Amino acid sequence: MAMTATAPTSVRAFGPGTALSCRECGERYDLAPRFACEFCFGPLEVAYDFGTVTRADIESGPNNIWRYRHLLPVPANVAELPNMNPGLTPLVKADRLAAELGLDSLYVKDDSGNPTHSFKDRVVAIAVEAARTFGFTTLSCSSTGNLAGAVGAAAARAGFESCVFIPAGLEDAKVVMAAVYGGKVVAIDGNYDDVNRFCSELIGDEAGEGWGFVNVNLRPYYGEGSKTLAYEIAEQLGWRLPEQIVVPIASGSQLTKIDKGFQELIRLGLVEDRPYRIFGAQATGCSPVARAWEKGLDVIQPVKPDTIAKSLAIGNPADGPYVLDIAHRTGGSVEHVDDAEIVEAIALLARTEGIFAETAGGVTTGVLRKLVREGRLDPKAETVVLNTGDGLKTLNAVDAGVTATIAPSLKAFTEAGLA
């Protein structure tokens, strides 16, 4: 039987992790499968006692996220356990895209190189280790697509059952990628927020006994996986922080954890403490955080998603208010681009850098271009833009195909104007 939401466990299973702490009121709890504060209902996140961590400690580790195990809530022997071992994806020097946009220094952090071709492998890898510790038997999630595939694959590798929940009508490629690993895939009539509400009900029911929902009751651990993007970017830049970074927003957790990762590196003396600006990117058809930013609000008004960027289609993003705080604190902003701009940006990134991005990558690239055009991003500052998934998952979003069909002859090739 799975542990209850209040049962503590040995902190040794969580490495430097020492407790769960409420982001709102600071109340602390034992490390357990819980995600909300009992006093103020604020979100819980992992608190740490890192001790001394050096660059050499990190650089001597494996070529995946476990090189950062000293900074994550995982056991010391995590690299020996069955996991998907994601991470250390390319940081591509994007000179051709930079020249087209008018930037001096631009990098693309291309997370499509993870095992299931999205950044979700990072967060699931951490959640798997928490699920293993808590004795869960089934891995589950509410998902806009990429997470479902990452959970299915990680469960298969680690020996868990899996059952994932998605909104009906997701891209076929994402449904297949979730289902191929042998677990259950359940489509629910409604949007992501409807799916998420259902999962919250299931957690409290006998039917969900023994289930670890990676982005609900395991969310504090799961979220820490996004910090590894910050760690990798800093290490790949030669142990320095980028001056500007553009991050997609779905729930907002990825952006907040990248900021947390940067702050941890500064606090540990692993990088120089220098200013950086974080920009959030949303699709116009699901842009509650960007709309709040435009109106100068500090609360998020939920919306009903209507965009081709389905991986970002969360109408009531849990971390939205924290995204606004970080954008204000760092001097960034939160912007949005429409579906036509997303498609154009996918083609732009592919044409200039040979990176075929998912629609979320079209959102970040499109917002980057918008920020440059409107003079709200410093063109001389070192900039990183995230691509969090593979374009093969969202083929319906692009219009590309055969240039011409010809007979197998040089004459036909020449007459078609292809020479």
Salt bridges, closest charged atoms under 4 A:
GLU38 OE2 - ARG34 NH1 3.12
GLU45 OE1 - ARG23 NE 3.65
GLU45 OE1 - LYS257 NZ 3.84
GLU45 OE1 - LYS260 NZ 3.89
ASP95 OD1 - LYS93 NZ 2.78
GLU100 OE2 - ARG351 NH2 2.86
ASP104 OD2 - LYS380 NZ 3.96
ASP111 OD2 - ARG122 NE 2.71
GLU129 OE2 - ARG132 NH2 2.84
GLU171 OE1 - LYS174 NZ 3.69
ASP194 OD1 - ARG197 NH2 2.31
GLU224 OE1 - LYS227 NZ 2.93
GLU224 OE2 - LYS260 NZ 3.04
GLU232 OE1 - LYS109 NZ 2.70
GLU232 OE2 - ARG122 NH1 2.77
GLU235 OE2 - ARG67 NH2 2.68
ASP259 OD2 - ARG329 NH2 2.38
GLU264 OE1 - LYS227 NZ 2.99
GLU294 OE1 - ARG291 NH1 3.42
GLU294 OE2 - HIS336 NE2 2.82
ASP319 OD2 - ARG23 NH1 3.45
GLU335 OE2 - ARG376 NH1 2.28
GLU344 OE1 - ARG369 NH2 3.11
GLU358 OE2 - LYS174 NZ 2.75
GLU374 OE1 - ARG376 NH2 1.98
GLU382 OE2 - ARG240 NH2 2.56
GLU382 OE1 - ARG274 NH2 3.60
ASP390 OD2 - HIS117 ND1 3.91
GLU415 OE2 - LYS411 NZ 3.88
